[in-house]
């Protein structure tokens, strides 16, 4: 079986998967598994060509996908109907927010299965924040408060070479679309209207939400487009806060230098918002070893494997029991996530969601370059968002649902 | 004297001395070799996006393995670093707190361009960058090492040029094979619609577009006649031009008139289909959903292939017109007897197979010979045209009329019982009775036309085409026997007909 995954653990992804596969093979000794790591960009491009593989091209059997790709891959005929492969497969114990993203829209047929998920949060170094605020929890509850704390931190650490108040949570070191959702939602906008027939990307609230996030880079509170390793990091003491998922936070424990606290993402509106990103497993319709792929899916959803895998990858298990088991056996800091989950939202599982994210990624990539070049203007960003809105509206007319 | 540098280079070149399918395969071999040679902790390969002054990470190679990764680094804020890198081909990292050097790779990449109708290959400069890292702070890169790294980078660059050349050749070969396959599919399709469907499916399969659509236009290329489309699910959809949303129609007309063909930024390609400057339609391919850039080589290959499609569509349209002419009577514009018989047999078969009903009307113009003799053949022809016009415009879409011969006409009424057939016969009778011969031919007298009609129904009156026709004809003769201008259902007069 060939398994395609994304580099969730950065440079140690392959090692993590090696261990996972070894555990699976203990129970399934005859299974032959090859793990291939693809970046999300590559995976996005490749899933569109899977149905018609060229001669000599690798054909995966099982693929890790962001949960909101299910509708797209079902529609394009790439995702296998799991309910057909195993009518007994059920989502009854999966966490409620993850269930809708496994079905073909409008049906009760499963086309992907939850694997793990993650949520956005704000992490900060207690020892740094104490220099600039007496009540970080309250100050960091709003976006304005966050910017204010950033300004004070920048001033306090102005002598520290290469210091930024925020560590960049984007794994490319650029501006990240996923980091804009909480601000956009807080401003009362979204990618689509509730009936999913129209887009809201062109609305002032959406633009304001994006601007909230971009401000971090514009005001130089967060580094962008710099060499990985040279950036200010919380561990090295060259950053004090991080807007990010849970992933990567385990490193804070090992060093023992500083205490890190976790809070919900500062709100831009009345309520705190959290972005929930789920990762699902999908079986390729033209894969050759669907049997092992299905076995792997079922094995992965078992509580003991969920907990082990989630701990190794620093993510959350997708099933209720294992989630609770992980959360309540973790440090106090991580228990914040139980609260965050209550307000967490996912992107809708419709055909064009992935495409819209691609559009926004491009816009933010251009904005990042413009910021570095010192020629960014809000007007140019607004124009790009208006264009993206038109494109999105057109796509909605082509690919409803 | 032993030249260590030359020997090292020889060993490195030997490792790369093999055929690579693509750049990734080459780097998968070269980067670990580089890592081992210089005892590196990590090696990275970046693409240089010159227009954005950005280094975009592609591949990371560490001790155990190589892995695809992504990272963007702007080099704009680093003019000295950039200057050094471009001037010397190698530069130390100015930001990392451990030893790291960047080394430039320059190679040639073949690109196909369309020069008029000719396809030419031009070789463009490509630039990439390797970053070599050692995590231990005291393990700096010596000048001798840097010199050797540059030589090794030159070797990799040389191999990149060869690999890109081979890859382009393979790509062209694959496309040629694909187009050849498509042409074979097209040539072996008997019907145009089937052929086009297979072609579009083939294009989507080989070139892996999200959507493929064929727009056919009318003879002068001003209106969109129909659309045949295949979307990402692979489903075939047919649409007539009338159903197109207004904005899409306008957009497509604009594209047609402007001749815009390749819009790579929008991931859409439009290829007009022309035969000797006559526009017969156009093909559009898009990757709107996946946002994948459509390769220019794919575009020019399909553009060349499009002339075959255009010619086939044009031939088929001409064939359809010829067929149309031979199937329809020139005077009355009604289908001819042969065409009708084909359709009638098919419909009888369908009715038997699915237990459906069907009726048949046989009619002729009353006293037609007299009209010809009295007013001349010109008026006779006029009468035939007028009666046919009424028939054509009074029937439902599913009904099928024909000029059977002389002034005799037949109408097939699928899924119609005799009562419904009587309603249609009555409508025809009334409308034809309203037709008056122009009074300049009748000395001012009002002379109107009338028809006699006989009706038979399947399965009650007959179970095959001949039987049904015979019964309807008998009912017609019963009407003509002193009841002209009316109609009769065979079963209702059977006892009077079958004496």
Interface residues (C-beta under 8 A of the other chain):
Chain A: X7 X11 X13 X14 X15 X37 X38 X39 X40 X41 X42 X44 X45 X48 X49 X51 X52 X54 X56 X72 X75 X76 X77 X162 X171 X172 X173 X174 X224 X225 X226 X227 X228 X229 X230 X351 X352 X355 X358 X359 X362 X365 X368 X369 X372 X373 X391 X394 X395 X397 X398 X399
Chain B: X21 X42 X52 X53 X54 X57 X60 X62 X64 X65 X67 X68 X69 X70 X71 X72 X73 X74 X76 X77 X93 X95 X96 X97 X98 X174 X204 X205 X206 X208 X210 X231 X232 X233 X234 X245 X287 X288 X289 X290 X291 X292
